Amino acid sequence: MTTFVLQVDLARSDAELAEILKQRCAGFGDVRSVKIHRSPTNFALVEMATHYQTLEVAAQYGGSAFGSCALVHLEQADPPG
C-alpha cells in the first residue's frame, strides 16, 4: 500500500528518526544512510544500496528518487489512543 508521507513523531531527535526510517525501509533492501531535514519542510533522504531499492522506497512513500536516494516526506503522526 502506497502512502504519500511517512508519519512519525517529529518530536524525536534526528538520530531516533533516522533509526526508525532505517528499520522501516530495510524491508526494501540495504539502507546505506538516512539524513533527516527539517527545513523548509520535514523530509528524509534515504540512501539505498541499489537504484531499484531506491525506487521501491520512493514508490512506497510517495516520494522521489534522486540517484541512490529516495526523498521521503515526513508528517507528525497522530498520538496513540
N, CA, C and O atoms as CSV, one atom per row, in Angstrom:
chain,resi,resn,atom,element,x,y,z
A,1,MET,N,N,0.832,-1.173,0.000
A,1,MET,CA,C,0.000,0.000,0.000
A,1,MET,C,C,0.883,1.245,0.000
A,1,MET,O,O,1.773,1.375,0.840
A,2,THR,N,N,0.646,2.140,-0.917
A,2,THR,CA,C,1.426,3.356,-1.014
A,2,THR,C,C,0.843,4.434,-0.124
A,2,THR,O,O,-0.371,4.633,-0.091
A,3,THR,N,N,1.708,5.129,0.598
A,3,THR,CA,C,1.294,6.282,1.378
A,3,THR,C,C,1.993,7.497,0.789
A,3,THR,O,O,3.002,7.348,0.099
A,4,PHE,N,N,1.484,8.692,1.044
A,4,PHE,CA,C,2.085,9.880,0.462
A,4,PHE,C,C,3.103,10.535,1.375
A,4,PHE,O,O,3.911,11.342,0.916
A,5,VAL,N,N,3.082,10.209,2.633
A,5,VAL,CA,C,4.072,10.680,3.597
A,5,VAL,C,C,4.299,9.563,4.601
A,5,VAL,O,O,3.507,8.627,4.712
A,6,LEU,N,N,5.375,9.683,5.312
A,6,LEU,CA,C,5.650,8.730,6.377
A,6,LEU,C,C,5.334,9.432,7.691
A,6,LEU,O,O,5.931,10.463,8.001
A,7,GLN,N,N,4.412,8.888,8.455
A,7,GLN,CA,C,4.021,9.506,9.711
A,7,GLN,C,C,4.917,9.013,10.838
A,7,GLN,O,O,5.065,7.813,11.070
A,8,VAL,N,N,5.508,9.980,11.530
A,8,VAL,CA,C,6.426,9.701,12.634
A,8,VAL,C,C,6.197,10.742,13.726
A,8,VAL,O,O,5.467,11.712,13.522
A,9,ASP,N,N,6.814,10.541,14.871
A,9,ASP,CA,C,6.771,11.523,15.945
A,9,ASP,C,C,7.908,12.509,15.714
A,9,ASP,O,O,9.065,12.214,16.015
A,10,LEU,N,N,7.578,13.675,15.180
A,10,LEU,CA,C,8.597,14.669,14.826
A,10,LEU,C,C,9.282,15.286,16.037
A,10,LEU,O,O,10.256,16.022,15.883
A,11,ALA,N,N,8.791,14.999,17.236
A,11,ALA,CA,C,9.452,15.490,18.447
A,11,ALA,C,C,10.715,14.681,18.756
A,11,ALA,O,O,11.541,15.102,19.566
A,12,ARG,N,N,10.862,13.544,18.122
A,12,ARG,CA,C,12.050,12.712,18.346
A,12,ARG,C,C,13.277,13.376,17.733
A,12,ARG,O,O,13.165,14.233,16.856
A,13,SER,N,N,14.445,12.967,18.208
A,13,SER,CA,C,15.694,13.519,17.681
A,13,SER,C,C,15.931,13.018,16.255
A,13,SER,O,O,15.332,12.036,15.819
A,14,ASP,N,N,16.809,13.708,15.548
A,14,ASP,CA,C,17.146,13.281,14.187
A,14,ASP,C,C,17.708,11.860,14.179
A,14,ASP,O,O,17.400,11.072,13.285
A,15,ALA,N,N,18.529,11.537,15.170
A,15,ALA,CA,C,19.116,10.191,15.243
A,15,ALA,C,C,18.032,9.137,15.440
A,15,ALA,O,O,18.081,8.075,14.819
A,16,GLU,N,N,17.050,9.425,16.304
A,16,GLU,CA,C,15.957,8.471,16.529
A,16,GLU,C,C,15.123,8.309,15.265
A,16,GLU,O,O,14.768,7.190,14.896
A,17,LEU,N,N,14.808,9.418,14.600
A,17,LEU,CA,C,14.020,9.334,13.363
A,17,LEU,C,C,14.780,8.558,12.289
A,17,LEU,O,O,14.193,7.755,11.564
A,18,ALA,N,N,16.080,8.799,12.191
A,18,ALA,CA,C,16.886,8.081,11.200
A,18,ALA,C,C,16.833,6.576,11.451
A,18,ALA,O,O,16.728,5.793,10.506
A,19,GLU,N,N,16.906,6.171,12.710
A,19,GLU,CA,C,16.846,4.743,13.039
A,19,GLU,C,C,15.474,4.155,12.704
A,19,GLU,O,O,15.384,3.040,12.192
A,20,ILE,N,N,14.412,4.899,12.989
A,20,ILE,CA,C,13.059,4.441,12.663
A,20,ILE,C,C,12.918,4.255,11.157
A,20,ILE,O,O,12.394,3.240,10.699
A,21,LEU,N,N,13.383,5.230,10.392
A,21,LEU,CA,C,13.286,5.132,8.935
A,21,LEU,C,C,14.138,3.985,8.404
A,21,LEU,O,O,13.735,3.276,7.482
A,22,LYS,N,N,15.305,3.809,8.986
A,22,LYS,CA,C,16.175,2.705,8.558
A,22,LYS,C,C,15.462,1.367,8.752
A,22,LYS,O,O,15.522,0.498,7.882
A,23,GLN,N,N,14.794,1.204,9.882
A,23,GLN,CA,C,14.074,-0.042,10.148
A,23,GLN,C,C,12.911,-0.225,9.172
A,23,GLN,O,O,12.700,-1.324,8.658
A,24,ARG,N,N,12.160,0.842,8.915
A,24,ARG,CA,C,11.006,0.739,8.011
A,24,ARG,C,C,11.423,0.472,6.576
A,24,ARG,O,O,10.735,-0.247,5.851
A,25,CYS,N,N,12.541,1.046,6.160
A,25,CYS,CA,C,12.983,0.897,4.768
A,25,CYS,C,C,13.803,-0.369,4.544
A,25,CYS,O,O,14.024,-0.763,3.399
A,26,ALA,N,N,14.256,-1.010,5.613
A,26,ALA,CA,C,15.082,-2.212,5.486
A,26,ALA,C,C,14.356,-3.338,4.762
A,26,ALA,O,O,15.001,-4.211,4.181
A,27,GLY,N,N,13.040,-3.334,4.787
A,27,GLY,CA,C,12.281,-4.351,4.068
A,27,GLY,C,C,12.435,-4.261,2.561
A,27,GLY,O,O,12.074,-5.193,1.842
A,28,PHE,N,N,12.970,-3.144,2.076
A,28,PHE,CA,C,13.165,-2.948,0.634
A,28,PHE,C,C,14.599,-3.220,0.217
A,28,PHE,O,O,14.908,-3.223,-0.975
A,29,GLY,N,N,15.489,-3.451,1.195
A,29,GLY,CA,C,16.887,-3.737,0.873
A,29,GLY,C,C,17.836,-3.107,1.875
A,29,GLY,O,O,17.449,-2.738,2.984
A,30,ASP,N,N,19.087,-2.993,1.457
A,30,ASP,CA,C,20.156,-2.483,2.316
A,30,ASP,C,C,20.101,-0.962,2.377
A,30,ASP,O,O,20.293,-0.284,1.368
A,31,VAL,N,N,19.836,-0.432,3.572
A,31,VAL,CA,C,19.799,1.015,3.782
A,31,VAL,C,C,21.214,1.470,4.109
A,31,VAL,O,O,21.794,1.042,5.106
A,32,ARG,N,N,21.766,2.337,3.269
A,32,ARG,CA,C,23.129,2.819,3.492
A,32,ARG,C,C,23.173,4.011,4.441
A,32,ARG,O,O,24.071,4.105,5.278
A,33,SER,N,N,22.206,4.926,4.315
A,33,SER,CA,C,22.178,6.076,5.218
A,33,SER,C,C,20.802,6.721,5.187
A,33,SER,O,O,20.032,6.559,4.240
A,34,VAL,N,N,20.520,7.456,6.254
A,34,VAL,CA,C,19.286,8.233,6.355
A,34,VAL,C,C,19.664,9.599,6.910
A,34,VAL,O,O,20.296,9.697,7.962
A,35,LYS,N,N,19.276,10.647,6.199
A,35,LYS,CA,C,19.533,12.013,6.653
A,35,LYS,C,C,18.201,12.724,6.814
A,35,LYS,O,O,17.389,12.774,5.891
A,36,ILE,N,N,17.993,13.269,7.994
A,36,ILE,CA,C,16.749,13.971,8.315
A,36,ILE,C,C,16.942,15.462,8.044
A,36,ILE,O,O,17.963,16.046,8.406
A,37,HIS,N,N,15.945,16.061,7.403
A,37,HIS,CA,C,15.946,17.506,7.138
A,37,HIS,C,C,14.643,18.076,7.681
A,37,HIS,O,O,13.575,17.494,7.491
A,38,ARG,N,N,14.736,19.206,8.349
A,38,ARG,CA,C,13.546,19.810,8.957
A,38,ARG,C,C,13.208,21.161,8.347
A,38,ARG,O,O,12.237,21.793,8.761
A,39,SER,N,N,13.972,21.608,7.393
A,39,SER,CA,C,13.699,22.894,6.770
A,39,SER,C,C,14.002,22.800,5.286
A,39,SER,O,O,15.052,22.260,4.938
A,40,PRO,N,N,13.173,23.278,4.404
A,40,PRO,CA,C,11.974,24.079,4.650
A,40,PRO,C,C,10.763,23.247,5.061
A,40,PRO,O,O,9.798,23.789,5.601
A,41,THR,N,N,10.799,21.945,4.814
A,41,THR,CA,C,9.754,21.039,5.293
A,41,THR,C,C,10.442,19.819,5.889
A,41,THR,O,O,11.653,19.652,5.751
A,42,ASN,N,N,9.668,18.973,6.548
A,42,ASN,CA,C,10.225,17.758,7.149
A,42,ASN,C,C,10.324,16.668,6.087
A,42,ASN,O,O,9.322,16.264,5.496
A,43,PHE,N,N,11.555,16.198,5.854
A,43,PHE,CA,C,11.749,15.101,4.924
A,43,PHE,C,C,13.020,14.356,5.272
A,43,PHE,O,O,13.848,14.828,6.051
A,44,ALA,N,N,13.158,13.181,4.679
A,44,ALA,CA,C,14.365,12.385,4.861
A,44,ALA,C,C,14.910,11.986,3.503
A,44,ALA,O,O,14.152,11.732,2.567
A,45,LEU,N,N,16.214,11.934,3.405
A,45,LEU,CA,C,16.871,11.345,2.242
A,45,LEU,C,C,17.366,9.974,2.676
A,45,LEU,O,O,18.215,9.853,3.559
A,46,VAL,N,N,16.826,8.955,2.045
A,46,VAL,CA,C,17.165,7.574,2.389
A,46,VAL,C,C,18.015,7.007,1.255
A,46,VAL,O,O,17.542,6.852,0.129
A,47,GLU,N,N,19.263,6.701,1.563
A,47,GLU,CA,C,20.164,6.134,0.557
A,47,GLU,C,C,20.107,4.614,0.637
A,47,GLU,O,O,20.367,4.022,1.684
A,48,MET,N,N,19.765,3.997,-0.482
A,48,MET,CA,C,19.681,2.548,-0.555
A,48,MET,C,C,20.870,2.000,-1.348
A,48,MET,O,O,21.569,2.759,-2.019
A,49,ALA,N,N,21.099,0.703,-1.274
A,49,ALA,CA,C,22.248,0.077,-1.920
A,49,ALA,C,C,22.127,0.052,-3.439
A,49,ALA,O,O,23.132,0.146,-4.144
A,50,THR,N,N,20.903,-0.076,-3.946
A,50,THR,CA,C,20.722,-0.149,-5.394
A,50,THR,C,C,19.650,0.831,-5.850
A,50,THR,O,O,18.807,1.265,-5.065
A,51,HIS,N,N,19.700,1.166,-7.117
A,51,HIS,CA,C,18.705,2.075,-7.682
A,51,HIS,C,C,17.309,1.471,-7.587
A,51,HIS,O,O,16.345,2.186,-7.313
A,52,TYR,N,N,17.189,0.173,-7.809
A,52,TYR,CA,C,15.882,-0.487,-7.714
A,52,TYR,C,C,15.301,-0.349,-6.306
A,52,TYR,O,O,14.115,-0.055,-6.149
A,53,GLN,N,N,16.131,-0.559,-5.285
A,53,GLN,CA,C,15.665,-0.423,-3.904
A,53,GLN,C,C,15.221,1.011,-3.625
A,53,GLN,O,O,14.229,1.238,-2.932
A,54,THR,N,N,15.959,1.971,-4.166
A,54,THR,CA,C,15.602,3.383,-4.022
A,54,THR,C,C,14.234,3.648,-4.628
A,54,THR,O,O,13.406,4.325,-4.020
A,55,LEU,N,N,13.993,3.123,-5.814
A,55,LEU,CA,C,12.699,3.300,-6.479
A,55,LEU,C,C,11.574,2.679,-5.666
A,55,LEU,O,O,10.477,3.234,-5.602
A,56,GLU,N,N,11.829,1.542,-5.049
A,56,GLU,CA,C,10.824,0.880,-4.225
A,56,GLU,C,C,10.456,1.728,-3.006
A,56,GLU,O,O,9.277,1.872,-2.684
A,57,VAL,N,N,11.447,2.282,-2.337
A,57,VAL,CA,C,11.187,3.144,-1.172
A,57,VAL,C,C,10.414,4.384,-1.607
A,57,VAL,O,O,9.428,4.762,-0.975
A,58,ALA,N,N,10.863,5.012,-2.684
A,58,ALA,CA,C,10.187,6.212,-3.179
A,58,ALA,C,C,8.737,5.906,-3.550
A,58,ALA,O,O,7.841,6.696,-3.251
A,59,ALA,N,N,8.506,4.787,-4.187
A,59,ALA,CA,C,7.144,4.407,-4.583
A,59,ALA,C,C,6.280,4.116,-3.362
A,59,ALA,O,O,5.108,4.492,-3.334
A,60,GLN,N,N,6.837,3.458,-2.362
A,60,GLN,CA,C,6.075,3.097,-1.167
A,60,GLN,C,C,5.590,4.328,-0.417
A,60,GLN,O,O,4.462,4.364,0.074
A,61,TYR,N,N,6.449,5.333,-0.332
A,61,TYR,CA,C,6.123,6.503,0.477
A,61,TYR,C,C,5.796,7.743,-0.350
A,61,TYR,O,O,5.807,8.858,0.172
A,62,GLY,N,N,5.504,7.553,-1.632
A,62,GLY,CA,C,5.083,8.665,-2.472
A,62,GLY,C,C,6.146,9.722,-2.662
A,62,GLY,O,O,5.827,10.886,-2.906
A,63,GLY,N,N,7.397,9.339,-2.555
A,63,GLY,CA,C,8.498,10.288,-2.680
A,63,GLY,C,C,9.089,10.285,-4.071
A,63,GLY,O,O,8.481,9.802,-5.026
A,64,SER,N,N,10.271,10.828,-4.165
A,64,SER,CA,C,11.002,10.920,-5.424
A,64,SER,C,C,12.354,10.254,-5.265
A,64,SER,O,O,12.892,10.173,-4.161
A,65,ALA,N,N,12.898,9.779,-6.369
A,65,ALA,CA,C,14.220,9.161,-6.358
A,65,ALA,C,C,15.226,10.110,-6.994
A,65,ALA,O,O,14.971,10.690,-8.049
A,66,PHE,N,N,16.374,10.259,-6.339
A,66,PHE,CA,C,17.478,11.055,-6.839
A,66,PHE,C,C,18.726,10.188,-6.764
A,66,PHE,O,O,19.359,10.111,-5.712
A,67,GLY,N,N,19.087,9.537,-7.856
A,67,GLY,CA,C,20.226,8.621,-7.836
A,67,GLY,C,C,19.948,7.476,-6.890
A,67,GLY,O,O,18.978,6.739,-7.068
A,68,SER,N,N,20.796,7.321,-5.878
A,68,SER,CA,C,20.615,6.218,-4.920
A,68,SER,C,C,19.822,6.652,-3.682
A,68,SER,O,O,19.728,5.896,-2.714
A,69,CYS,N,N,19.252,7.866,-3.704
A,69,CYS,CA,C,18.490,8.372,-2.555
A,69,CYS,C,C,17.011,8.539,-2.883
A,69,CYS,O,O,16.640,8.949,-3.983
A,70,ALA,N,N,16.187,8.216,-1.911
A,70,ALA,CA,C,14.753,8.470,-2.008
A,70,ALA,C,C,14.418,9.619,-1.070
A,70,ALA,O,O,14.839,9.630,0.087
A,71,LEU,N,N,13.663,10.580,-1.570
A,71,LEU,CA,C,13.184,11.672,-0.736
A,71,LEU,C,C,11.835,11.255,-0.192
A,71,LEU,O,O,10.904,10.997,-0.955
A,72,VAL,N,N,11.726,11.187,1.133
A,72,VAL,CA,C,10.502,10.743,1.792
A,72,VAL,C,C,9.992,11.877,2.677
A,72,VAL,O,O,10.695,12.324,3.583
A,73,HIS,N,N,8.778,12.338,2.418
A,73,HIS,CA,C,8.192,13.405,3.217
A,73,HIS,C,C,7.750,12.848,4.572
A,73,HIS,O,O,7.211,11.744,4.657
A,74,LEU,N,N,7.987,13.628,5.627
A,74,LEU,CA,C,7.644,13.217,6.990
A,74,LEU,C,C,6.512,14.087,7.510
A,74,LEU,O,O,6.448,15.283,7.225
A,75,GLU,N,N,5.622,13.474,8.273
A,75,GLU,CA,C,4.479,14.171,8.835
A,75,GLU,C,C,4.291,13.704,10.278
A,75,GLU,O,O,4.575,12.555,10.615
A,76,GLN,N,N,3.809,14.615,11.118
A,76,GLN,CA,C,3.544,14.274,12.509
A,76,GLN,C,C,2.466,13.190,12.580
A,76,GLN,O,O,1.386,13.343,12.008
A,77,ALA,N,N,2.761,12.109,13.277
A,77,ALA,CA,C,1.791,11.029,13.476
A,77,ALA,C,C,0.767,11.443,14.522
A,77,ALA,O,O,1.075,12.210,15.434
A,78,ASP,N,N,-0.444,10.934,14.388
A,78,ASP,CA,C,-1.461,11.161,15.396
A,78,ASP,C,C,-1.029,10.485,16.694
A,78,ASP,O,O,-0.427,9.412,16.661
A,79,PRO,N,N,-1.331,11.102,17.835
A,79,PRO,CA,C,-0.960,10.461,19.101
A,79,PRO,C,C,-1.743,9.153,19.283
A,79,PRO,O,O,-2.895,9.058,18.859
A,80,PRO,N,N,-1.124,8.152,19.907
A,80,PRO,CA,C,-1.824,6.891,20.128
A,80,PRO,C,C,-3.039,7.087,21.041
A,80,PRO,O,O,-3.060,7.938,21.930
A,81,GLY,N,N,-4.030,6.268,20.775
A,81,GLY,CA,C,-5.177,6.305,21.681
A,81,GLY,C,C,-6.447,6.645,21.073
A,81,GLY,O,O,-7.466,6.700,21.762
